[in-house]
Every structure is written in structure tokens, then in C-alpha cells.
Amino acid sequence: MTHTRNDQRGRAAIADAASAFGADFVSGLDPSTAGTLRDPNNFGKKWRTVREDLGVPEVTTHSFRKTVATLIDDEGLSARIGADHLGHTHVSMTQDRYMDRGRVHPQVAELLDRTIKNDE
């Protein structure tokens, strides 16, 4: 699995924030309980006050978006689910900007092997 350095730091920062500040802080990463987007200014302000304490000043709120998108991708959830969660109208935005590329997919090799064997 390929993850960017900021994505790895974002994952660590989520865990650190959860243990240091509780679930109320981390819940700001997800949609509200009503399913609507949280006010980014409220979360951003809160994040700026704690990221220095966590030792990750370079991890921005956008790093969290990438981390969440990577978690969705790693879990095998669809790009549509990722787009819905991130608030993208177009699935292509999620795929182009947030989902990993350059992965090795053994399923493709297996498919090609089966196809070649069936043709023989």
C-alpha cells in the first residue's frame, strides 16, 4: 500500500487527537450527526490550536481529507462513497485527487492468466 508522508502523519494525528482531546474533537472530521458538513471554520480554528501541541504543524485539514479518502479507498469502498463523504459532485474529482494510483493489482494478473489458459 502506498501512502504519502502527510497521509501517514494525518493518520497518526487522528489517533493522537483522539487520545489527547477525546472523540468530540475527532468527530469534527466526519459529517455532523445530521449528515451535513461541519463548518470548516470551526474545525480549522480548533485544529490550529492543537496541531502544534501534537507536534504536527504541517498536517493541515486537507491532510485529514486525504487520510479519510485513503481509508475509504483502502477499505475497498467505492469512489462514489468517497465522493459523497468528501462532498464532491463528480466521482472523477475523488478518483483523480484522492485515490491512490500506481498500485499493483494481483487480480489483473490472475484474470489475464485465466484468460490465456482458457484460450489454449
N, C-alpha and C positions, 0 to 999 in steps of 0.2 A: 504494500500500500504506500503510495506516495503522498506525503503531506508537506506543505510549506512550513518554514520555520515559524512564521507568525501563527499558522493554524495550530501547530503543536503548542505554542505558548498560549494561544487562546484557550485550548482545552485545559491546560494547567491552570490558567487564570480562572476559568469557570469553577474548577474544583477548589481552588484557593478561596475564591469569593464565597462559595457555598459554605466552606468550613469557618471562614472568618466572619462572615456577615449574615449567614443564615439563608434559608430558602426565599425569604421575602426579597432579598437583593437579586438572587439569581433568577427569580420569576420574571424580572424585567427583561430577560432575554426572549421570552415567549410572548405570544399574544395574550391579551388580558383575559380574564375569566369569561368575559362576554364574547371572546373570539375576535375582538378588534385589535388593531395595532396599538401598542403603548405609545405615549407621547415621547418621541425621541429626545426632546429637550430635557425631560425629567430624568430619563435613564442616563443620558450623556452627562448631565450635571452630577448625578450620583457617581457615575463611573470615574469621572475626572478626580473626584475627591478621594477615591480609594486606590486607583491604579498605582500611584506612587508607593503607597503602603505595601502593596502586593509585590513591588519590585518589577513591574511590567509596564513601564511608561510608554513603550512603543506599541502596546496592544490597544488598538482603537475599538470603537463599537463596530466598525466594519470588520475587524478581525473576528468578532463574535458571529457576524452574519456568515462569514466564510466557514467558520468552525461548525455552525449549525448545518449549513449546506453540505459540508463534508460528512458529518454524522448521518445525515439523511441519505446521502449517496452510498456511504459505507454499509448502511443497513439494507441497501438494495431497494429502497423506496423509490418511487418513480420521480422523474423530473417534474411532473405535474404537481405532485405533493410538495416538492421543494419550492416550486414557483408559488404555489398557494401560500405556503408558510412564510416565504420571504416577501410576499406582496407583489410578485411580478405578474403582469398581464400575459406576457409571452414566455412560454416554456423555454424558447431558444435563449432568452436572456440568462436564465438559470443555468442552462447547459453550457453556454459559452463563457460565462463569467465565474461560475462557482463550482461546477462539477469537474472532477479530475479528468485529465486526458493522459494518454501515454501509458495506460495500464496494460498489463499482459492479461489476456483473457483465454485461459486454457479451454474454455468451452468452444471457442472458434477452432482451435486445433483439433479438438475431438470431433466437431462437426465435419471439418474437412477430411479427417481420417475416415469417418464413416461414409462420407460421400465417395471417396476414392475406392474404398473397399466394395461398396455397392456397385460401382461401375465395372469392376473387374470380373 
